[in-house]
Each structure stands twice: as structure tokens, then as C-alpha cells.
Amino acid sequence: MGLISKLKLAVPWGHIAARAWGSHQAAPVLCLHGWLDNANSFDRLIPLLPKDFYYVAMDFGGHGLSSHYSPGFPYYHQNFVSEVRRVAAALKWNRFSILGHSFGGTVGGTFSCIFPEMVDKLVLLDSSPLALDTNEIDNLLTCKRRAIEHVLQVEASRKPAQAVSPEEMLQGFLKNNSHVGEACGKHLLQRGTTQVATGVWLNRDRRITWPEHCFDFVSRELFVHYIKNLQAQVLLIKATEGYYAIRRENDGNREPMMFVSSSLKSVLKERFQYVEVPGNHYIHMNQPQQVAGVISSFLQNKEGTPAPL
């Protein structure tokens, strides 16, 4: 399935960039990338998925080729959720499915709780439908304070974008993204950087360095309350060597993810499917064949029961 179009959707602060595969008359699937990634993260997975869908992979604001937010306006979680609604409106989608990796799954999951009638199926790739972090609940006010201070510091510094060699950029990227292989890192940086006379610089907004500043963390009670609003069928794919939270590089503490999956199962019953696959957090890029089959079965299954694996 070849790339058929590049989209540029108008928003009040500029545009949201996206890539699209398939016929726009087919059933729509919105693909949401992880924190500091971009739409290229789905390039290896989408060609392995069923051809009878229309896949649109968007760049969140401040990421990839999408416009940065205007000065003075921070990147809050609800802004990203709002972007999903804006994209759906621009594409004239009343109902669609969502495929979200990591942060993209959390944004997509939150959207699915707020606009339940709009989401048919929700695929969470090593993600949670809401930002649940028991360690963060006691520090919410501190986290919010740091988020505000970080934005003010970045805006006050007015440092110009720093150009470095492509190799230096790649090595720095891989150092900060240990789960991404070199080939996948290069692919993400193709869309995530701009070539200039002295090298390349990152496209992303420097105000979005710390993802925890933009998450809306919820308590366990709120988590259960929110997911009761879900109407979508939900598939949660957990990578055995991935991670479920933004500040952990391993699954040493599996209890929060067990709470997430057990709560989804308890509330959604036959509308929820949980699958573990061998691989790390970027399984959809490094080994897309490991997840393509189960995603394909889930998308094509028209019944309310889990698809056979």
C-alpha cells in the first residue's frame, strides 16, 4: 500500500501535517505517534495492515512538520486531545478508529472517553488510555509548577535552533531513545529535522522537552470513572520489554499496568482485548510484523467479541 497523499490541515495557529494511505472513501483510522516522534513512526506498520482502510498519521502540534503553538501558549494534554477533534472535523469524519503509540494512545484514549460516539475501535500500542501514575499523584502540584516554569524559561532564553551534523543528531537521538534502532531513528529524523547550510536542526518545539509536563494524570478512581464512558472496542498491545510510563525504562513495577488492563477488562468485558508481544517500546517500528497480525484481525473484526489470534 503506497503513500497516496500528504495532508496539511489548517488550524488557528497554523497547520497540522499528516500522511495518508489508501482510499479516503474507506473506513478511517487515525494514527497518533508517541512523544517527540512524528507520523513517520507508522511507515513500517501501515503497509502490513489491511488495505480496505484509510490511514491518516498526523504530527501533533510542535512535532514533525506541524506548526508550533503560538508564543505564550503551552502544550497541555487537552490541547492534543483537541487536535484530534480538529483533524476529524477537517476530514469530515463522524466516526473512526484510533491507532495510538505511547503518548498517542493516551491522547487517543482520552479523546475516546470525551467523544465516545466518534470512536469505533481503539488500538493502544504499549500505552494506556489515560495517564495513570501512582507515583505522580502526590506530586501533581509540583509537576504543574515545573511545567509552567519550564515554558517561561524556554521562551525567555530565545535561543535559536542549534544546527549539528546529521550523525551527531542521530547519536544524540539514539542516546535519548534507547528503544529505537539506528534505522528507525534515521527514519524519524527525516521528518523530525530540517536541513540547513550548517547541518540539521530539530523541527520540534523546545517547549515540549518534558512529556510529564503535558500529561493530565488521573487517580485510579478517575481512571475507572472515565473508561466507563468508552463505547469503542479496545485492543491493548503490551510489549514485553516496553514500558508503560514515561519515566521508566523497564517494567520492574508491573502493578499499574495490571490495574489498567484489569480495569478495562472489568468495565468493557468482551469489548476489551489484551495481547503481549515480544519486543520493546518501539515494536511497531523495529518489528512491525510482531503486531501487524493482531491489529489487522482487530480492525477487520466486525463482531463485539475479541478476534481470534
C-alpha positions in Angstrom: 0.0 0.0 0.0 1.7 3.1 -1.2 1.6 6.6 0.3 -1.1 8.4 -1.6 -1.1 11.9 -0.1 0.4 14.4 2.2 -2.1 16.5 4.1 -1.8 20.0 5.5 -4.9 20.8 7.7 -5.5 24.4 8.7 -5.8 25.2 12.4 -5.9 28.7 14.1 -2.1 28.6 14.9 -1.0 27.3 11.5 -1.4 23.8 10.2 -1.3 20.1 11.2 0.7 18.0 8.9 -0.2 14.4 8.1 0.4 11.4 5.8 -2.3 9.3 4.3 -2.5 5.7 2.9 -5.4 4.1 1.0 -8.7 5.4 -0.3 -10.3 8.3 1.5 -13.6 6.5 0.9 -12.6 3.6 3.1 -13.1 3.2 6.8 -10.9 5.8 8.5 -8.1 5.1 11.0 -6.3 8.0 12.7 -2.7 7.1 13.8 -1.2 9.0 16.7 2.5 8.9 17.3 4.4 8.9 20.6 6.0 11.8 22.5 8.7 13.7 20.4 8.1 11.2 17.5 6.2 12.0 14.3 4.0 10.5 11.6 6.9 8.5 10.1 6.7 6.2 13.1 3.9 4.3 11.3 5.6 3.9 7.9 6.7 0.3 8.5 3.5 -0.8 10.2 0.7 0.6 7.9 1.8 -1.3 4.8 1.3 -4.6 6.7 -2.3 -3.7 7.7 -5.5 -4.4 5.8 -5.8 -2.4 2.5 -9.5 -1.7 3.0 -8.9 1.2 5.5 -7.9 4.8 5.1 -5.0 5.5 7.4 -4.0 9.1 8.4 -0.9 9.6 10.5 -0.8 13.1 11.9 2.0 15.1 13.5 0.9 16.6 16.8 1.4 20.3 17.2 5.1 21.2 17.8 6.2 17.8 16.3 7.3 16.7 12.9 6.1 19.1 10.2 3.1 20.6 12.1 3.1 24.2 13.2 4.4 25.2 16.7 1.9 26.7 19.1 2.0 30.5 19.3 4.3 32.0 21.9 2.8 32.1 25.3 0.5 29.1 24.7 1.8 25.9 26.4 1.3 22.3 25.3 -1.3 20.9 27.6 -2.7 17.4 27.3 -6.2 18.7 26.4 -4.7 20.7 23.6 -3.5 17.5 21.9 -6.9 15.9 22.5 -8.5 18.9 20.9 -6.2 18.5 17.9 -7.7 15.1 17.3 -11.1 16.6 17.2 -9.9 19.4 14.8 -8.4 16.8 12.5 -11.6 14.8 12.5 -13.6 17.9 11.7 -11.2 18.9 8.9 -11.5 15.4 7.3 -15.3 15.3 7.9 -15.1 12.2 10.0 -18.0 11.5 12.3 -16.8 8.1 13.4 -13.3 6.5 13.0 -10.8 4.2 14.7 -7.7 5.3 16.5 -4.2 3.6 16.5 -2.0 5.2 19.1 1.5 4.5 20.3 2.6 5.5 23.8 1.6 9.2 24.3 -0.5 9.0 21.2 -2.5 6.1 22.8 -3.1 8.2 25.9 -4.3 11.2 23.8 -6.5 8.8 21.7 -7.8 7.1 24.8 -8.7 10.4 26.4 -10.4 11.5 23.2 -12.4 8.2 23.2 -13.7 8.9 26.7 -14.7 12.5 25.9 -16.2 11.8 22.5 -17.2 8.1 22.8 -19.7 8.2 20.0 -17.0 9.1 17.5 -14.6 6.2 18.1 -15.3 2.7 16.7 -12.1 0.9 17.7 -9.1 2.0 19.8 -5.7 0.3 19.5 -3.2 1.1 22.3 0.4 0.2 21.4 2.4 -0.1 24.6 0.2 2.6 26.1 -2.7 3.4 28.4 -5.9 5.1 27.6 -5.3 7.7 30.3 -2.2 8.9 32.1 -2.2 6.8 35.3 0.8 7.1 37.5 0.6 6.4 41.2 3.9 8.0 41.9 2.8 11.3 40.4 -0.5 11.8 42.2 1.3 13.1 45.3 3.4 15.5 43.2 0.8 16.9 40.9 1.1 20.5 42.0 4.9 20.3 41.8 4.7 18.9 38.3 2.3 21.6 37.2 4.6 24.3 38.7 7.6 22.9 36.8 5.7 22.8 33.6 4.9 26.5 33.8 8.4 27.4 34.8 9.9 25.3 32.0 7.8 27.1 29.4 8.7 30.5 30.8 12.4 29.6 30.8 12.4 28.4 27.2 10.6 31.4 26.0 12.8 33.8 27.9 16.0 32.2 26.6 15.2 32.9 23.0 18.0 30.6 21.9 18.0 30.0 18.2 17.7 26.4 16.9 21.1 24.7 17.0 22.4 23.0 13.9 24.5 19.9 14.2 25.8 17.3 11.7 23.3 14.6 10.8 25.4 12.0 12.5 25.7 14.0 15.7 21.9 14.5 15.6 21.3 10.7 15.2 23.6 9.7 18.0 22.0 12.2 20.4 18.6 11.0 19.4 19.6 7.3 20.0 21.1 8.2 23.3 17.8 9.6 24.5 15.7 6.9 22.8 17.3 3.6 23.7 14.5 1.5 22.3 14.8 2.9 18.8 17.2 1.2 16.4 19.5 3.2 14.2 17.5 2.6 11.0 14.2 3.7 12.7 16.0 6.7 14.3 17.1 7.9 10.9 13.6 7.5 9.6 12.1 9.5 12.4 14.7 12.2 11.9 13.9 12.5 8.2 10.6 14.2 9.2 11.8 15.5 12.6 14.7 17.7 11.3 15.3 20.4 8.7 18.4 20.6 6.5 20.3 24.0 6.8 23.6 25.2 5.5 25.5 24.2 8.7 23.8 20.8 9.2 20.4 19.9 10.5 18.2 21.1 13.3 15.2 19.6 15.1 11.8 20.7 14.0 10.1 20.1 17.3 9.2 22.9 19.7 11.7 23.2 22.5 8.8 23.8 25.0 7.8 20.1 24.7 11.0 18.6 26.1 9.4 17.0 29.1 6.3 14.9 28.5 5.3 14.7 32.1 4.6 18.5 32.0 1.9 17.9 29.5 0.1 14.8 30.8 -3.1 15.1 32.8 -2.5 12.4 35.4 -5.6 10.8 36.9 -6.2 8.8 40.1 -7.4 5.2 39.9 -10.9 6.3 40.8 -11.0 8.8 37.9 -9.4 6.2 35.6 -12.3 3.8 36.2 -14.9 6.6 36.0 -13.5 7.8 32.6 -13.3 4.4 30.9 -16.9 3.7 31.8 -17.7 6.2 29.1 -15.9 4.3 26.4 -18.1 2.9 23.6 -15.2 1.7 21.5 -13.7 -1.8 21.2 -10.2 -1.6 22.8 -7.1 -3.6 21.9 -4.1 -3.1 24.3 -0.8 -4.5 22.9 1.9 -4.7 25.6 5.5 -5.1 24.6 7.3 -7.5 27.0 10.3 -5.2 27.1 8.5 -2.0 26.7 7.4 0.4 29.3 4.1 1.8 30.5 5.1 5.1 31.9 7.3 8.0 30.6 9.8 7.9 33.4 10.6 4.2 33.4 12.9 2.2 31.1 11.6 -1.2 32.2 8.6 -2.9 33.7 10.1 -3.5 37.1 6.8 -2.5 38.6 4.0 -4.2 36.6 1.2 -3.4 39.0 0.0 -0.2 37.5 -0.3 -1.8 34.0 -2.1 -4.8 35.6 -4.5 -2.3 37.1 -5.1 -0.7 33.7 -5.7 -4.0 31.9 -7.9 -5.5 34.7 -10.0 -2.3 34.9 -10.5 -2.2 31.2 -11.5 -5.9 31.2 -13.9 -5.4 34.1 -15.6 -2.4 32.6 -15.5 -3.3 28.8 -15.8 -7.1 29.2 -15.9 -8.6 25.7 -15.1 -5.2 24.1 -11.5 -5.4 25.5 -8.6 -7.5 24.2 -5.1 -7.7 25.8 -2.1 -9.1 24.0 1.5 -9.3 25.0 4.2 -9.5 22.3 7.9 -9.9 22.5 9.8 -6.7 21.8 10.5 -3.2 23.1 8.6 0.0 23.3 9.1 0.7 19.6 7.9 -2.7 18.5 5.7 -1.2 15.8 8.8 0.3 14.1 11.5 -2.2 14.9 9.5 -5.4 14.3 6.1 -4.3 12.9 5.3 -7.9 11.8 5.0 -8.8 15.5 1.9 -6.6 15.9 0.5 -6.3 12.4 -1.4 -9.6 12.6 -3.3 -8.9 15.8 -4.1 -5.3 14.8 -5.3 -6.4 11.4 -7.6 -9.0 13.0 -8.9 -6.5 15.4 -9.7 -3.8 12.8 -11.4 -6.3 10.5 -13.4 -8.0 13.2 -17.0 -6.7 12.9 -18.3 -8.5 16.0 -18.1 -7.3 19.5 -16.0 -10.3 20.6 -12.2 -10.4 20.5 -10.8 -11.6 17.2 -9.0 -15.0 17.3 -5.2 -14.8 17.4 
